[in-house]
Amino acid sequence: MTTNVLRTVDGWWVVRGESAVRVATGARTTAELLAARDAVREAAVGAAAGGGESVALAGLTPLSPVTTPCRVVAQMVNYRSHARDSGFTGEVPPAFFRKASGSVSGARDTIVRPAHVRFLDYEVELGLVMGAPLRVGDVVEEGELSRYVAGFVVADDVSARDVQLTKTQFYESKSYPGFTPTGPHLALLEPEDFAHFGNLRLRLSVNGEVRQDRTVADMIVRPARALSLLARFQALDPGDLLLTGTPGGTALKAPAKAVEKLGALLPAEVKWKVFFKNQARNDAYLRPGDVVTASIRTPDGRIDLGEQRNVVAAAEGEA
């Protein structure tokens, strides 16, 4: 059975219903918490028995359960629905990119839209939190995932599309402070819990309107294969985070093929000017005052990563 862990300024807590029980640990980082798994289990037993230092969950302010600095690696275009939205018609080659760990924030923190960004987008993603080292050259079989992955988190891969597209890179466009809301819970998994992976449903809404709603059955490269591909060139350590892609439904959509062909004939400066003029009519992009909620869970609640609720705000000094 999964154990949901919450992090606050006062420490770590095991969540049980509407209450939370403190974990008796001095762990300051996610890696240190994972090394103190016995203390987590003890708190979970106490919570189930109604013992331990229990407080109301509503009175706690969650921080990201993934502490920084850490590695944040993400899979690119890893859901079939997102591939269709992005204009892919054939096989999508597996690809990865990095995000700055300074972008990691909490599940209730404000998402600040930088003053120079007009087209701010959302991407709900399942995050894998590493529990053991992944070394270059490792091959992870499907049944071995629990040896490497300690748990799951909800993440939102917030993206500045006007930066991403014009500069043809991902790092800057996805690495501004607050661009990776994470949590609220770190769901620590037992080996048997991984059998329920395929039932996970990702859901994201903006101001109550559902924008993304898919299960991981839509995923192209599953976690074990992704880790094996990543391990060809990248090591990961306990506490590091792998984001596994987002389903369709983001604000950004690829233009129609005919429009794309015409755009290819234009100089780059003119092409982007026309493209973003059209994007300005797209109301799906995030604006100051919008409320973004995101959750990942199985229908039976066996795995439930909690719900993010992040408000979008303008940069300081911007109207």
C-alpha positions in Angstrom: 0.0 0.0 0.0 1.3 3.5 -0.9 2.3 5.9 1.8 1.7 9.6 1.1 4.3 11.9 2.5 3.9 15.7 2.9 6.8 18.1 3.5 6.4 21.4 5.3 8.8 23.9 6.9 8.5 21.9 10.1 9.4 18.5 8.6 7.9 15.5 7.0 4.4 14.1 7.6 2.5 10.9 6.7 -1.0 11.7 5.4 -4.0 9.7 6.5 -7.3 11.0 5.3 -7.7 14.5 6.7 -4.9 14.2 9.2 -1.1 14.0 9.1 1.3 12.3 11.5 4.9 13.7 11.9 7.7 11.5 10.7 10.4 11.2 13.4 13.3 12.1 11.3 15.8 14.9 10.9 15.9 14.4 7.1 16.4 17.7 5.3 16.4 16.3 1.8 14.2 13.9 -0.2 17.2 11.5 -0.5 17.7 11.6 3.3 14.0 10.9 3.8 14.2 7.9 1.5 17.2 6.6 3.5 15.0 6.8 6.6 12.2 4.7 5.2 11.7 2.8 8.5 10.8 6.1 10.2 8.2 6.7 7.5 6.7 3.2 8.0 6.6 3.7 11.7 4.7 7.0 11.3 2.4 5.2 8.9 1.6 2.5 11.4 1.0 5.2 14.1 -1.3 7.0 11.7 -3.3 3.9 11.0 -3.6 3.2 14.7 -4.6 6.8 15.6 -1.3 7.4 17.4 1.7 9.7 16.9 1.7 13.5 16.7 -1.4 14.1 14.6 -2.5 17.4 13.1 -5.2 18.5 10.7 -4.0 18.2 7.2 -5.8 21.5 6.2 -3.6 23.4 8.6 -0.4 22.4 6.8 1.2 24.3 3.9 2.9 21.9 1.6 6.3 22.5 0.2 7.6 20.5 -2.8 8.3 16.9 -1.6 11.2 16.9 -4.0 14.0 19.0 -2.4 16.5 20.9 -4.4 19.2 21.0 -5.7 18.5 17.8 -7.7 18.4 16.7 -11.3 15.1 17.3 -13.1 14.9 15.4 -16.4 11.9 15.4 -18.6 10.6 13.2 -21.5 9.6 15.1 -24.6 6.3 14.2 -26.4 5.6 11.0 -24.6 1.8 10.7 -25.0 0.1 9.8 -28.3 -2.5 12.5 -27.8 0.2 15.1 -27.2 2.1 13.9 -30.3 -1.1 14.4 -32.4 -1.5 17.9 -30.9 2.1 18.6 -31.8 1.7 17.6 -35.4 3.5 14.3 -35.3 2.1 11.7 -37.8 4.6 8.9 -37.6 6.7 7.3 -34.9 7.9 9.7 -32.2 11.6 9.2 -31.3 12.3 9.2 -27.5 13.9 12.4 -26.3 14.8 14.0 -23.1 15.6 17.5 -21.8 16.7 19.1 -18.6 15.0 21.7 -16.4 16.7 23.8 -13.7 15.9 22.5 -10.2 15.3 26.1 -9.3 12.0 25.8 -11.1 10.7 23.3 -8.6 8.0 24.8 -6.3 5.2 23.7 -4.1 1.7 22.6 -4.9 0.1 25.8 -3.5 2.8 28.2 -4.7 2.1 31.0 -7.2 3.1 30.6 -10.8 4.6 34.0 -11.8 4.4 34.8 -15.5 7.6 36.6 -16.5 7.0 40.1 -17.8 8.3 39.2 -21.3 6.2 36.0 -21.6 2.8 36.2 -23.3 2.1 32.6 -24.0 2.3 30.6 -20.8 1.2 27.0 -21.0 0.6 24.1 -18.6 1.5 20.4 -18.8 0.4 17.9 -16.1 3.0 15.2 -15.7 3.7 12.1 -13.6 7.0 12.5 -11.8 9.2 9.6 -10.9 11.3 10.1 -7.7 14.4 8.0 -7.7 15.0 5.8 -4.7 18.3 4.2 -5.8 21.1 5.2 -8.1 20.7 4.8 -11.8 24.1 4.4 -13.4 25.2 4.9 -17.0 24.8 1.6 -18.7 22.0 0.3 -16.5 19.1 -1.6 -18.2 15.9 -1.5 -16.2 13.4 -4.3 -16.9 9.7 -3.7 -16.4 9.6 -5.9 -13.2 12.6 -4.0 -11.8 11.1 -0.6 -11.6 10.6 -0.7 -7.8 14.4 -1.2 -7.4 15.0 2.3 -8.8 11.8 4.3 -8.3 10.8 5.2 -4.7 7.6 7.0 -5.5 5.4 9.3 -7.7 4.5 13.0 -7.6 2.2 15.3 -9.6 4.2 17.9 -11.5 3.2 20.7 -13.9 5.8 21.4 -16.6 4.9 25.1 -17.0 6.2 26.4 -20.3 6.9 29.8 -21.9 5.9 28.9 -25.5 7.1 32.2 -27.0 10.6 31.5 -25.6 10.6 27.8 -26.4 9.6 28.2 -30.0 11.6 31.2 -31.1 14.8 30.0 -29.5 14.2 26.3 -30.4 15.2 25.1 -27.0 13.5 23.9 -23.8 15.8 24.7 -20.9 15.1 28.5 -20.5 11.4 28.2 -21.5 10.7 25.7 -18.8 13.2 26.7 -16.0 11.9 30.0 -14.6 11.3 30.0 -10.9 8.0 28.3 -10.1 7.7 26.5 -13.4 7.7 23.0 -11.9 5.0 22.9 -9.2 5.5 19.5 -7.5 3.4 17.6 -5.0 1.5 18.0 -2.7 2.3 14.4 -1.8 5.2 12.1 -2.5 3.5 8.7 -2.8 6.0 6.1 -1.6 5.3 2.8 -3.2 5.7 -0.8 -2.2 6.7 -3.3 -5.0 3.2 -4.5 -5.4 1.9 -1.0 -6.0 3.6 -0.8 -9.4 1.1 -3.3 -10.8 -1.4 -0.5 -10.6 0.6 2.0 -12.7 -1.5 1.5 -15.8 -4.6 2.7 -14.0 -3.2 6.2 -13.2 -5.2 9.1 -14.6 -3.8 12.5 -15.1 -6.2 15.5 -15.0 -5.6 19.2 -15.2 -8.2 22.0 -15.1 -8.0 25.8 -15.5 -10.6 27.8 -13.6 -12.6 24.5 -13.3 -12.5 23.7 -17.0 -10.9 20.4 -17.7 -8.1 20.8 -20.2 -6.2 17.5 -19.9 -7.7 14.1 -18.9 -5.9 10.9 -19.9 -4.6 7.7 -18.4 -1.0 6.5 -18.7 -2.3 4.0 -21.3 -1.7 6.9 -23.7 2.0 6.9 -22.8 4.5 6.0 -25.6 7.6 5.1 -23.6 6.9 3.6 -20.2 9.1 4.3 -17.2 11.3 1.2 -17.2 12.2 1.7 -20.9 12.6 5.5 -20.3 15.1 4.9 -17.5 17.0 2.4 -19.7 17.2 5.0 -22.6 18.2 7.7 -20.2 20.9 5.5 -18.6 22.7 5.4 -22.0 24.2 8.8 -21.1 22.7 10.2 -17.8 23.0 9.0 -14.2 20.4 9.7 -11.6 20.6 9.6 -7.8 18.1 9.2 -5.0 15.8 12.2 -4.8 16.2 13.1 -8.5 13.1 13.6 -10.6 12.1 12.3 -14.0 9.0 13.9 -15.6 7.3 11.4 -17.9 5.6 13.6 -20.4 2.1 15.2 -20.7 -1.1 14.1 -22.5 -2.9 16.2 -25.1 -4.9 19.2 -24.3 -2.2 21.9 -23.8 -2.8 25.4 -25.0 -0.2 25.1 -27.8 -1.4 23.1 -30.9 0.5 22.6 -34.1 -0.9 24.6 -37.1 -2.7 22.8 -39.9 -0.4 21.2 -42.5 -1.4 23.7 -45.2 -0.6 26.6 -42.9 2.7 25.0 -41.8 3.8 24.6 -45.5 3.0 28.2 -46.2 4.9 29.3 -43.1 8.0 27.4 -44.2 8.2 29.8 -47.2 8.4 32.9 -45.0 11.5 34.3 -43.4 11.8 33.2 -39.7 11.0 36.7 -38.3 7.9 37.0 -40.4 6.8 33.4 -39.7 6.9 33.8 -36.0 5.2 37.2 -36.1 2.3 35.6 -38.0 2.2 32.5 -35.7 2.1 34.5 -32.5 -0.5 36.9 -33.9 -2.7 33.8 -34.4 -1.8 32.5 -30.9 -2.9 35.8 -29.3 -6.5 34.7 -30.2 -6.1 31.5 -28.2 -7.7 31.9 -24.9 -6.3 28.6 -23.5 -3.0 30.2 -22.5 -2.6 31.0 -18.8 -3.3 34.5 -17.6 -2.9 36.3 -14.3 -5.7 35.3 -12.0 -6.1 31.8 -13.5 -6.3 28.9 -11.1 -4.6 25.7 -12.2 -5.5 22.4 -10.5 -3.9 19.1 -11.3 -4.2 15.6 -9.9 -3.1 12.0 -10.6 -4.8 9.0 -9.1 -6.2 5.5 -9.8 -10.0 5.1 -9.9 -9.9 3.0 -6.7 -7.8 5.5 -4.8 -5.0 3.0 -4.2 -2.6 5.5 -5.6 -3.6 9.1 -5.1 -0.9 11.9 -5.4 -3.2 14.6 -4.1 -4.2 17.8 -5.9 -2.2 20.9 -6.9 -3.8 24.3 -6.8 -1.6 27.1 -8.2 -2.7 30.6 -9.0 -1.1 32.5 -11.9 0.2 36.0 -11.2 1.8 38.7 -13.3 5.4 39.5 -12.6 6.0 42.3 -10.0 5.5 45.7 -11.6 3.4 44.3 -14.5 -0.2 45.3 -14.8 
